[in-house]
């Protein structure tokens, strides 16, 4: 277990620095783009992340899970087949995206170059995903942590330098912000892939055993396809969220410009601050996927129960402390972005959304490791349906507006966390309140 704790601590420490830099990035963007520009930036990000998700094909998850479950002598062969799958998948996706992207309306209103910049992400993300999956499966979290830190530091340095010495028109400033995001991914690609190639050369000099190509492909696809479906649905709904929220606000009587500004303050300020401690949850998620997969493949249920118990305790401790700080110091924190009381109110009202999301990320890692991806998918569907229904119902009423949006977001997060947790408890045989262990786990 020590290697898992070491990985969590290393990832969390580096992610803390990265999140601090991310806050600086958002502060720079808030001041340079303004409320409307930041709203546009936050509106396009979910669509870009959707393409990133498709490009990764959740290979980091499937490869890390497969690598963790198999002996080292099989790793070379697994990687050969994974690279072959990636080449074919990337070529097909790049061709399809080149044809479709010019007709996607979400890019209307942005600089024409934005459509083509995002195409660069497809091969970059695809091949970086293979390297990430291998390092995660081998529990070499230092390389993952360094890559995440590189991405953030490149962003803040480039943005600060460009905006400090060059004056841009609003449309150009938005293009610079998006271009910098994509450029940082290219730097990460160079670092991770070069490191991966060096380790792969070492693997080629070691004794190895072959696995049947169909077996490898079946095992990778068994995780990648449902996990991609799960992430794809989440990313698609996240991409829809800006338009649903703004449409509901416009129906309530708010003009479109103000609705965009309100959304920018919600996502660019309140959510940006509130998700700052999520670096711990994300670090837990990265480490837990291969750890839970390996432990579950060995049938070691007591260790799984202990892992869940420790994960919940850690999340409760830092989660409650974090939301308390956000609640009581909201005006001081949001004033770093805008001199307005509105984002401070958003930050205070969203405390359940943040707290339960700190639980959701590691719980999803458990579900993936326990082969409960289908269950996780249904949970997300239900939570999104409830959340969006409440947003459309409440936010479109003049007396609710943004309060209705926040109620919908909070309810969705609470529901999703509870469904995840109850399913895991049933699967590994632990009582809901973890006061006593159930000796025999229940199969779903």
C-alpha positions, 0 to 999 in steps of 0.5 A: 500500500505504501507505493499508492500513498507515495503516489497520492502525496506526490501527485497532490503536492505537484497538483497543488502547485498546478492549481495555484498556477491555474488560479493565476491563469484564470485571474489573467484571463478575467482581467484581459478578457473581461466578463463577456470574454471570460464567459465566451472562453468558459462556453467553448472549453467544454466543447474543446474538452469533448474533443480531447476526450474523444481523442484519448479514447480513455486509453489512460484508464484502460491501459493503466488497468491492464498493465496493473493487472498483468505481469511485467513480461506482458507489458511490451506486447500490450503496448505494441497493440495499444499503439496500433489501435491508437494509430488507426483510431487517430487517423479515423477521428482526424479525418472525420473531425476535419470534415465535420468541424467547419459545420459545427455551430458552437465555433461561430462567434470565435476567431476562424483559426479556433476551428483548426487549432483544436484539430491539432489536439487529436494526434497530440492527445491520442499518443500522449494517452498511451504514455499516460496509461503506461506510467499510471499502470506502473505507478510512476506518478512522478511523470504524470505530476510533472506533465501536469505541472508543465502544462500549467506553468507554460500557460501562465508564463505565455499568457502573462508575457503576451498580455503584458507586452502586446495589446490584442483586440477582444477576438484576438485575446480569446484566440491567444487564450485558446491557442496557449491552452493547446500549445501547453498540450504540445509541450506535455506531448513532447515530454511524456512521449519522449520519456515513454519511448526511452522506457519502451526501449528498455522494455524491448531489451527485457524478456517478454511474453506475447499475448494474443492480439484479440485478447489484448484488444478485447481487454482494452476495448472492454474498458475504453469503450464503456468508459469513453461512453461514460466520459463522452456523455459527461463531456457532452452534457458539460458542453450543453450546460452553458447553452442550457443555463443561458437559455433558461436565464434568457427565458427568465427575462435576462438579456443574452449579454448579461446571461453570458456574463453571469455564466462567466462569473459562475464558471470562471470565478466561483467554480474555478475557486471552488474546484481548487482543492479538487487536485487531491480528488484528482490525484486519488482518482489517478492512483486508485484506478490501477490500485483498485483494479489490481486488488480486485483482480486478486480478490482482496476485499479487506484491502478494498474495504480499507482503501474505501474507508481511508479515501472517505476519511481523507475526503471528509477532512479536506473537503469540509475544511475547504468549503468552510474557507470558501464560505466564510472568505468568499468576498476576499477570494472572488475579489481577486478576479472581479470587484463584484459581490455576485461571484462571492454569493455563487461561491457560497451557495455552491458549497454542496456542489464542491464538497460532493464532487470531491467524493465523486472523483475517487468514487468513480475510480473505484467503480472503474476498478471494480468493473462497474462502469455501466453502473457509473454511466447510469448514475451520471445519466440520472444525475444529469437529468435531475440537474438539467430539469431543475435548471430549466424549471427554476432558472427560467423563472424570474424570481429564481434565475441563477439561484435555480441554476445553483440548486440544480447543480447542487442536487445533481452532485449530491445525487451522483455521489450517493449513488456511487457510494451505495453501489461500491458499498454493496459490491465490496461488502462494507456497511454504509456507515463503515462501522463494521465490515460485511464479510461476504461482498454482494455481487451486483 
